[in-house]
Every structure is written in C-alpha cells, then in structure tokens.
C-alpha cells in the first residue's frame, strides 16, 4: 500500500514539474537504423515515469497472483496427506476405544499417505486379530514385512507386537527372523527375552532355552511362576531328547552332569521324574521319590507325586503306610495312599482311603482327589456314587473361584 502511494506522489510530482520545464523543452533524437524517434525532454520524462509506475503496478499484481497460485497448489497437493493424518488420528482413537472394525478400516486406508505405514499396518493387524479375522491380520503383517521396522523411530514395542502376532498365527520362521534381527536387545529387554524363550520352546530348541533360563531367573520383571513353567518345559524336552534320541544311559548321564543346585529345583526334579515314570525306569525314580515321602516335609512335591504315571509303588506304599500307622487321620497321607493304590489298580484300597479322606472334618481334599475318587468309583461300577462325587467336585471348583 505504501508503495502505491509513493508511485502516485511521483506521478503528480512529474505533472507539477512538467509545466516548469515547458519553456525549456529540450530535444531528444533516437536513431536505430531507419527508425528515428523524436521527443522533448519533458515528454520523455513523463513517459519514463508512467512506464516505471506501470512496471511497479504489474510486479505488484504478478506477485499477488503468484502467492495465490502457490497457496492454491499447496492446498490441492497436500489435501490427501492432511486427510490421511486425520484418518490416522481417528484410527488410533478407535483402536484405544476398542472399535476394532473401524480402527482396522481407517488405519489400513491411511497407511501409505500418512507416511506411518509401519505403525498403521501393525495396529490394523492387531485390530483384525482382535476381531478373529486371521486372513486380514496376516495380510497386514505381510505388508508390514515389506517395511523396514525402525526401532529408533517406533521403539522395540513394534517388534514385540509383530512377533506376538506372528507366533499367534504360527508364522514361526518369520517370527524367528525378526527376533534374530533384533537379537542384541534380548539382554536389555525382558519382553523380547520372553518371546525368544516361548518361540524356542515351540521350535524345540530346549538346550538353548536352558541356557537362557539363567538370564530369566535374574530378571526383576518376569514372573517366577512363568520362569518355572519354562524350566519344566525346557528340561522335560531335554530329558525326552536324551532318552528318545540316545538312550536311558544318556539320560542318566545328563541328569548326573547337572549342577546340584539345578537338580534341587522342583520344576527340574519333577520333569525328570515324569520322564522316568513315563518310560518305566523305576529304580532311579524310586530312589528320588522315597526320601521325599519318608521326610514328608515338602507338601508340594507330595501333591505332584499323585500326578506321576507310576508303575512300581511297593516301597513308596510301605513308606506311606508307616506314616498312616502313626497318623491314621492325616489327609496328606490318605490322599497319597489312595493315588498310589490307583497306580497299582488296587481299587478297593483306593476307595477305602478316599472315603476316609472325604469324611475328615474341614474338607481336606482337593479337586485332584475328587476326580480320582470318581474314577475309582466308576471302575468299581458305582456310577451313582461317582456322580455324587463329581457334583461335589463342581461345588468345590465354584467355591474356589
């Protein structure tokens, strides 16, 4: 605006000065070949001023038009990008609100335009998984696999969710590739360590899991119950491999070579006993179980003995009966006697022991006892009593919940 005012003032100044110069017109001659231009000095000055003003006005108009053109182009060119970002934000909100159908639709649609393809495909796969749409989820995971997952931009959480989904859909090879690609984080992130152990158990890499358990036990974030479960699965797998791929002697040597601290772990000890019982290797099994029964101090191990597929129980039975001789109404030993009798298929002795157990005050039995008692009654053809015990089992489970 200021420039226009200045130009107008210049024009009027030229008009005002020009009469003063009329008496001294001056003379200008311009010759270019056959072309000649004649003019007075006053006329030339006025024309130059007018041309200058016109030029300035033209530049002003041109610049305004140019700005208008760039603004319009910017709106048109980035409209899809802005729309994608809007869909991305809506999709994230829908995912948080568990509107998984809408979240999947929005996030899959805006993945490429929003330039957040990794996160969009990951969340779309998760949303589809929550709807039970395995085909859709696998499709998004395939698209995600085409992207290079950057832990610097999206964090390790992207890898964790992707691996979980791949394991869920039994895409074990892809899950392994992704874990191995980020293997350096295992020592620093317990979540990735947990996924690595779970996948390794599926892959039956039991020896590798046994090594990784040392780090898992030291973790302050992993639940010890979960670590014990991994321990039981890993050592059960290792013991099985020793006996099935090698021999009974190889199993024995492997067990003896384990550190004493490891052999004393309940999960490891029970895994070994389970394999011995399954393959009817009775002598070393009895050698382990007999001291447990004689001492009677470890209630957890005594309860777990009930679940072993025992085939030789004579020495164990004698040790239990000695306890019962001193404590005939002890629930722990009545339960143990009943289950050992079942292993021997001595249904009468088992029924007698269970009857004594369930008639004790305070309901000192558990669901394992009731299930086994019902089985004994069924074997003896006492179906009505078996149904009554099963009904009691239902009530027991309901009260436990």
Secondary structure, DSSP 8 states (H G I E B T S, - for coil): -HHHHHHHHHHHHHHHHHGGGTTT---EEEEETTEEEEE-HHHHHHHHHHHHHHHHHHHHHHHHHHHHHHHHHHHHHTHHHHHHHHHHHHHHHHHHTT-HHHHHHHHHHSTTTTT-HHHHHHHHHHHHHHTT-HHHHHHHHHHHHTS---HHHH-THHHHHHHHHHHHTT-HHHHHHHHHHTGGGTTT-HHHHHHHHHHHHHTT-HHHHHHHHHHHHH-SSS-HHHHHHHHHHHHHHHHHHHHHHT-HHHHHHHHHHS-HHHHTSHHHHHHHHHHHHHTT-HHHHHHHHHHHHHH---HHHHHHHTTS--S--HHHHHHHHHHHHH-TT-HHHHHHHHHHHHHTT-HHHHHHHHHHHHTSTT----HHHHHHHHHHHHHTT-HHHHHHHHHHHHHHHHHH-
